[in-house]
Amino acid sequence: MSMKTLYERLGGYDAVSAVANDLLPRLRNDPQLGRFWAHRAEDSIQREKQLLIEYLCACAGGPVYYRGRDMALAHRGMRINESDWNVFLGHAAATLAK
């Protein structure tokens, strides 16, 4: 019996993509977190979504190569605080519950 990867158990690329499609609008529309996407072009936001999908797929053991920066570098200088993180976790939990 072979063990399925987390990626497979989550439902693969389509399921991870559905999470990103639900989560990012929640974050962008949040009064506290929306500042991180203010003044960004839509194509930049779409690239970020694709990188998020690739990151989650790769971390879950999927056959996807993540081309982005590591998380510390990607978020450096953004002044993300504990309150921002907690709000993010609430949105992430709501997305996963959906």
Secondary structure, 3 states (H helix, E strand, C coil): CCCCCHHHHHCHHHHHHHHHHHHHHHHHHCCCCHHHCCCCCHHHHHHHHHHHHHHHHHHCCCCCCCCCCCHHHHHCCCCCCHHHHHHHHHHHHHHHHC
